[in-house]
Amino acid sequence: MNLIILTIILGFIGSFISGLVGIGGAIIMIPLLRFLPPAIGLEELSMQTIAGITIVQVMVATGTAALVHKSNNSVKKDLVIWLGVSIVIGSFLGGLGSKYVPEATLEFIFAVLALIAAVMMFVPQKETTIDQEFSFNKILGIISSFFVGIFSGLVGAGGSFLLVPIMLYILKIPLRTTIGSSLGIVFLSSISGFVSKTISGQIVWVLALAIILGAIPGANFGSKVSKYVSNFYIKLLLALLISASAIKMWIDILII
């Protein structure tokens, strides 16, 4: 197996999960791209290269998945606008600055954010339905999404692995609305990150095109499957994915 074929496969897997649980996929893609190629005898990718590839996957996966979830009435425009504009600004600034941040620092930032998100996912939450009326603190949402954007731009992520727990447990948004709306928000964020990484020359286009080939069908399929999966299992999968990624990154940092 060569690196291009592996990238297509990983793009499908990461994007399927994106559509299923409402995350961009970076929480999965970054560890896989970091550790899997050298584990099977392929070229090891730098963190900057991985960040560039991942932002492409996040952009394509969230855009595709958001369209499917919109048809299920789980994408709320006010959430996407209020949080989206703020996270776009933060992501653009973070994306530009990532070129000047050492790889070890990028890995540490990613691991810290993943750990915070993992802890948040195990906090009990009152169940609500997508049809219930809800309101959220717009100022808190704008501030938190801005900082999510900065950090996600630094590590090449769309930010959903941190944004989703914030929407669920701090802003108190219902789960299904969080899934659909976070995809729209992260899509906007990833466009900004994509532009900044393109300007700074951090995208390897051969691998970026490969990941697109896997991302489009993967996100579409995952989004369609999502509506048949219960809230409990979606939250459990989210918690396990984020926790596993955080543990792996911290083990690698501490061993090194």
N, C-alpha and C positions, 0 to 999 in steps of 0.2 A: 504494500500500500504506500502511495506517495502522499506528500503533504497536501496537495490540492484535493485529492479524494477524501482524505481525513477531514479537511476543512468543510467540505460539503456535508459530510455526515454529521459533524459536530454542529454545523449551522442548522440542520434539520432538527436535531435533538434539542438544542437550546431554544429554538424558536417554537417548537411544539410546547415546551414547558412555559414559554412566554405567553402564548395564547391561552393555555390552560389555567394559569394562576395569576396572570396580570402583571408579570415582571418583564423587564427588558431582556433578560437572559445573561447579563454580564456576570452575575453572581455564580453562574454555572460555566460560562464560556471562558472567563479569565483563568480559573484553576485548570480547566481541561486543556486549554491552549498552552498553558505554562508547563504542565507536567506530562501530558500524554505523548506529544511528539518525541521527546528524548527517551521516554520509557519504552517505545517500540522501535527505537533505532533511527528516528528521523531527526532533522535539524532542530535544534533548540531555538525558540523564538525569544527575542528580547521583550521586555515589558512594554516598551514604546510601540513595537510592532503589534503586540497583542492588543494594546489599547486602541490602535488604529483599526484593526480588523474588527474588534468587538463593537466599536461605535457604529460600524456599518451594519453589523448583525442586529444591533439594538434598534436602529432606525428602521430597517426593513421589517423586522418582526413586529415591532409595536405599531407601525403604520398599517400593516396587513391585519393584525389582530384587532386593532381598534375599530376598523371598518366592520368586522364581523360582530363585535360586541355592541356596536352602535345599533345594529339591526335588532338587538335584544333589549334596547332602551336602557342600557347600563352605562352609557357615556353621558355625563352631565356637563353642559357647555360652561356653566358658571365656574365649576371646579377647574375645568381645563384652562379657562381664560385666566382666572386669578392666580392659580399656582403655576400655570404654564409659562406666562410671561416672566415671572420671577425666576423660575428655574432655568429658563433659556439664557437670561443675562448671566446668572452664576455659572452655568455650564460653559458659556463662551469664554469667560474669564479663566476658568479652570483649565479648559482645553489649551488655551494659549500658553498658560504657565507650566503645563505638564512637561513641555520640552526641556525645561530648565531644572526639573526636579529629579534627583538621583533615583535609580530603580529601587534601591532599598527603601527609600522614603515612600515611593508609590505603593510598594508592597505593604508597608506598615500602615499607611492610611487605609488601604483596602481592608486589611485585617481588622483594624479598629472599628471601622464602620460596619463590617459584617458581624462582629461580636455584639455591638450595640443593637443592631437589627434583630439578631437571634434572641437576645434577652427580651426585647419588646414583644416578640411573637408568642412568648409563653405567658404573657400577662392575660388573665381572664378578661373576656369582653362580653358585654350584654349583646345578645343576638337581636338584629333588626332585619327588616325586609327591604327590598329595593323600592317598594311602593310607599314606604313610610316617609312622611315629611321630615326633613332634617335641616339644621343650619350649622354653620361652622365659623370659627373665629378667623375672619379674613386676614387680619394683621398677623396673627400667629402663623397662618398658612403661608402668607407671602414671605415672612422672615425665614421660616423653616425650609421652604422650598428653595429659597435663594442659596442657603448654605448647602443644601443637598446638591444643587447644581454645581457649585464650586468644587465640592469633593468628587462628584461624579465625573466632572470634566477632567480632573486631575488623573483619575484612574481609567478613563475611557469607558465608563459605564453610563447608562441612561439615568441611573439613580433610583430605579424602582425598588431595589432591594432594601433601601432605607426609606423611600417615600411611602411605600405601602404600609409598613408598620406605623409611620407617623399619621397617615390618613386614618388608619383603623383605630389607633389607641390614643392619639392626641387630639385629632380633629373630629373623631367619633363618626366617621363616615361608614355607612353600611357596606358589608363585604362585596356584594356584587357591583355596587356603584364604584367602590374603590378599585376593583379589578378593571372595569371598563374605562373609567376616567383616568386612572394612572397610566394606562396604555397611551391615551391621547396626550397626556402631559409629558410623558417620557419621550414620545415621538417628537414633540416640539423641542425638547431638550437635546435629543440626539441629533437633530438637524443642526443646531447651533454647534454642538461638539464636532460634528462631521465637517462643517465648514472650517472651523478653527484648526482642526487636525490636517485638513487638506491644504490650507494656507501654509502651515508649518511643515509640510512634507512628511507626515508621519503615517501615511496609509500606503501599504503594499497592495497595489491594485489587482494583481493576479489572485492573491488570496482573498481580497475583498469581493471580487466577482464570484469566486468559488463559494464563499459563505452566503451570498445572495441566492445562489441556486438551491441551497438547502433551506434558507430562511423562509422564503415565500410559501412553499407548500407546508412546511412545518408549522408556521404560525397559523395558517388557515385551518389546518386540521386540529390543532390544539384548541383553538377558539370554539370550534364546533363541538368538540368533546366536552368543553368546560361546562356547558349548561346542563349536562347530564350528571355532573359530579356534585355531591353534597358540599355545603359550606364547611362542614367539619373536616372532610378529607382534603379540601383545598387549603385550609389553614394549616392542617397537619403537614402537608407536603411543603408548604412555604416555610414553616418552622424548621423542618428537617433539612431542607436544601440550604437555607441560610446558615444553620448551625454547623452542618457538615463542612461547608465552605470556610467558615470562620475557624473551625478547629484545624483544618488542613493548612490554612495559611499561617496560623500561629505556630503549629508544629514546625513548619518549614523555617519560619523566622527564628525560632528559639534554637533549633538544631544548628542552623548556620551561625 
